């Protein structure tokens, strides 16, 4: 199958936006795939692939330690996509967001290691950098997240790197904003939002417009995760990579959408006080791994327009399933599981474990840990 002989892969959040296209790809490549997901957005996003014998779907909560232990047993690799995704959804209930995005991460990583998982692939975020002046935000720059969502993404990177051991490889990806169609579609992402409004309202509202936004097509992310199971350990173990393609101004994205959808689409620009711009460099992943995205923002828009025309996106302006925050507002998740108190540990103490015998330090209740910038 591949040089690493991975056979059984757990994809957390596998029924989500990216997972809904990744899981069928992994099955097609011959992997046995397990999906752990709450299935809040789509009951069955995998289409015909749902009936494959090599797919095991586990409906459950990432915070359930017993369920996690069952889910990772016998797996060779984990691709961790599950989280409360984006700032507004996280801020809706910060305690819930922390319990899923950060607290549960400790159990997932430790149970994966104990179960004999050999490679752990973590979907972080390019938002961990905060706002950086100039261009070409590279992986060696300090992490200065502006929100709790981004902060806990960054802290999880440190947690995972502290658990790295011979035989337990770690690979961290910081994706740009993903765009394009998925069976579990999100219409709360920049390119997808603008395309939805252009197709259905013939009007795009742009606030500001000069802000930069890094983007990557969903099929390029699927390709990256598939390759992450094939790359040799010496290429990726313990490393962090940005993953993006087009860094475009919001105005340029709107113009691209209009060019595809039709000249009759009106673009209305409104002044804004929000001038946050994000511009990431993906030169490292090209240079070291040879990964170059193949799909453009325009490709994503065309794919979405075709999906609208085929009737694959009904009620796109009103159905809450396309908008993460609306689903979380409408569906009450179970309370945070009670845990035994854990004494805070410093990041230095956690990193010391790298040079010590296998011994996992737990600092899940420590939210003020400094964030490493030494992610090469």
N, C-alpha and C positions, 0 to 999 in steps of 0.2 A: 504493500500500500504506500508506504513512505519510508525514508531512511531512518526515521525515528521509531518506527513500528508502533505508533499510537493507534489504538483500535477503538477504545471506548472514550467518548468525549462528553463531558457535562457542559451544557450551555445554560447558565443561569440567565433568566430574562429572555429565554429563547423564543418566547411567543411575542416579543416586542417588535418594534419598528425594524431594527436591523436583523434581529434573530429570525424573523419570519422569512427572510430571504437567505439567511446564512444556513439554517438547519437543512432545508432541502438540498443546498449545495453540498454540505458535508455528507449527507446520505448518498448523494449521487457519486461522491468520491469513495464510497465504500465504508465509511465510518459507522460504527454503532453510536447512536446519539441519544443522550438523555436530556430532556428539557425540564428545568425546574422553574415554575412561573405561577403567579396567582391568576393568570388569564383574566385580567380585569377588562381588557379592551376587545379582544376577539376570542370567542370560544374555540375556534379552529382556524388558525391562520395559515396552515401548511398545505391546504388543498389536497391533491392526490397523494402527496408524500405522507399525509397523516396515517395512511393505512400500511405503511411499510413496517415489516417485522423488525427492522433495525432501529426503529424509533420508539423510545419509551418516554411518555409524557407524565410528569409528576406535578400535580396541582398542589401547591403549598407555599408556605411562607418561609422566606430566606432566614427568618429569625428563629425558626424551629430547629433546635440543635439536633434532635433525634432524627428529624426528616433529612437534614443536611448529611448526617452520618450515613444514612441509607442511600442518599443520592450520589455521594462520591465513592461509595464502596465499589471497588473493581474498576474505577476509571483511571485512564492513563494521563488525561489532560483535562483542564478546566478552562473554559472561556467565560469570564465573568462580565456579563453585560447588565445584570439586574441592578436597578437603582430607582429612586424617586428622581425622575429626570427633569431638569431645567430649574432655574431659580424660582419662578412663581409657584411651581408645584411643591418645591421643598419648603418655601416660606409659608405655605398654607398650613403646615403643621410641622414646625422645626423638630419637635421631639420625635415624631414619627419618621421624618427624613433622616435624622441622625441614627435612629435605631436600625434602619434598613441600610443606609449608605455607608455607615461607619461601624457601629457596634457589631452588626452581624458579620462584618468582614473578618473579624478575628477568628470566629468559629469556622467560617468557610475555609480560610487559609490553613488553619491548624488541622482541621479534620481532613483536608485534602492531603496535606503532608503525611499525616498519620496513616491514611488509607493507601499510600503508595503512589499518589499522583506525581508524575514526573515533570509536568510542565503546567504552569499557571499563567494564563494570559489575562491581563487586566485592562479593561477599557476605562482609562482615566478621561481627561478632558483638556482641550487647549485653553480653557478658561482659567486654569490654575495659574497662568502667568499674570493675571490682572491686566492692567493697561501699561504698555511699555512704549516709551517714545521712539520714534523712528520705525524702521521696518526690520524684517528678518529676525523675528523672535525665535531664538534657537534653544535647544534643550538644556544648555548649560547656564542659562540666565536664572536669576533668583525667582522663586515662586512667590507671588504676592496676590493671592486670590482675594476678590472683593466681596464674595458672598459665602454663606455657610455651605451651599452646595459645592462650590469650587474648593473651599477650604478642606472639606472632608474628602473630596477626591484626592487632593494633594497629600493629606495625612495618610490615606490608604496606600499611597505609593511607598511612603516610608515604612509602613507596617509590612508590606509585602517584601520589600528589599531586606528588611531585618530578618525575615524568615528564610531567605534564600540559603540553600545548603547544597552540597554535592548530591545530585540525584533529585533535587527539587529546583527546577529551573524557573526563572521568573522573566516575564516579558511585559512591558508596560507601553501602552499606546495612548497618545494624546490626540484624539481625532479633532478635526475641524467640525463645523456644523454639517451634518449629513443632509443630503437632499435626494429627492427622487421618489418613485412610487414603491409601495410595499403593500402586501395584503393586510398588514396591520399599519395602516397609514397614519402619519402624523401631519396635521395641517397647522401646527404651531411652530414651524421652523421657517426661517426667512424665505428661502426660495419657494417652498411649498405654499406658504401663506400668500405670497404675491401672485403665484400662478393661480391659486384658487380664486382670488378676487378678480384677477384679469379675466378668467374664463367665465365666471358667473355674474360679475358685476360690471365688467368692461371698465373697471376703474381700479387703479392702484394708488393707495395713499402712502406716501413716503415721508417719514419724519426726519428732517435733516437731509440725509442722503449722501453726505460725504464720509460717513463712518465706514471703515473697512470691516469686512466680514470674511473669514476664511471658510471655504466650503469644500466638501468632498462628496462625490456621488455614492449612493448606497452600494452599488455594485463594486466599486473600488474598495469599500470597507469590507465587503464580503470576501473579495479576493485577498485582502490583507490578512484577515483572520484565517482563511483557508491556508495561505502560505505559512502562517505562523506555526502551523503544525508540521510543516515540512522543513523549515530552515534549521540548519544544524545548531546545536547549543552554543558553539563558540561564536556564532554570529549574533545571537540575541540574548543569551542568558545574563540577567542582571542589568539589562540596558533599557533605556527609555527612548521612544521615537515619537516625534510629531508626525501626523498623517493628515495632509491637506493637499489641495490642488490649486484652485483659484482663490486668491485674495482679491475680492472685488468690493468696490464701494456699493452701498445699498442702492444708490441711484443707478449704477451700472447693472445691477441685478434686475432692477425694474425695467430698464431699457431692453435687456435680453429677453425678459418675459414678454414684453410688448412685441418685440420683433418676431417671436414665435407665435404668439396668440393672435395678433392682428393689429394693424395700424390704428384701428378705431378705439383701442384701449387707451384711456386717458390716464396720465400720471399727474397726480396732484401732490406738490411738495409743501410741507408745513414746517415752519421753524421749530427747533427743539433745543432744549438745554442739555440733552443727552448726546454728548459728542464722543462717547466711548468707541474706540476703534481697536480691532484685533487683527494682527497680521503675523502669521506664523511662517517659518521656513521649514520646508520638508526636504531640504538638501541632504540631511544626514541619512534618512531612510533610503534615499536614492543612491547615495554614495556607498553605503555599507551593505545594503540588502538588495540593491537594484530594483527597488519598488518605485514604479512611476504610474500614477493614476492614468486610466485610459478614457475616462468619461468626463465630460465637461458639465458646467452648470446648464448650458443650453440643452445638452442631452437629457438632463434631469427634467427640464421644463417640457421638452417634447414628449418624454415618457409619461409625465403627468397629464398633459393635454390629451394624449391617446387614451389614457385610462378614463378620463372624464368622458370622452367621446364614446367609449365602449360601455359606459354605464357602470364602471367599477367603483365609482365614488359617489354614491347617492347621498342626497341631503347634506352636501359638504359644508353648507353655511350654518346648519342648525344641529346636526347630529353630534352629541357630545363626545362620542367615541374617538373622534379625530383630534381631540384637544385634551392633553394630559390633565390639566388642572380641572377641567369640567368633570372628568371621570372621577377624580379623587374627591371632588366636592360632593358627588352624587353617591359614591360607594364608600361605606365606612369600613376601613380596615380594622382588623383586630387590634387590641391594645398591645403595648410594648410588653413582651414577656419579662417577668421579674427575674432579676439576676442577683447573685451574691455580690456584695460590695467588693470592689477591686481597688487596691491602693494605687494611686498615680505613680507612674514611672516616667523618668525623663527620656527624651529621644536618645540621649547618649547611652543610657542604660540599655535601651532596646538594641542599639547598634552594637553594643559590646557583646551581645549574644552571637554576633557573627563570628567572633574569634573564640567563643566558648564552646563547650560540648553542647549537643542539641538540647536546648532549654529555651522554651518560649516565654517571653515576658509579655504580660497582658496589661495594656494601658487603655482599654476601651472606654473608661470613664474619664480619661484625661483629655480635655478638649483644648487645652492651651499649649500643647506641645509645639515647639518651633518646627518649621517646615524646612526640609532639606532642599538645597539648590544643587547638591552635588550628584545630579542624576545624569550620568553619561550614557 
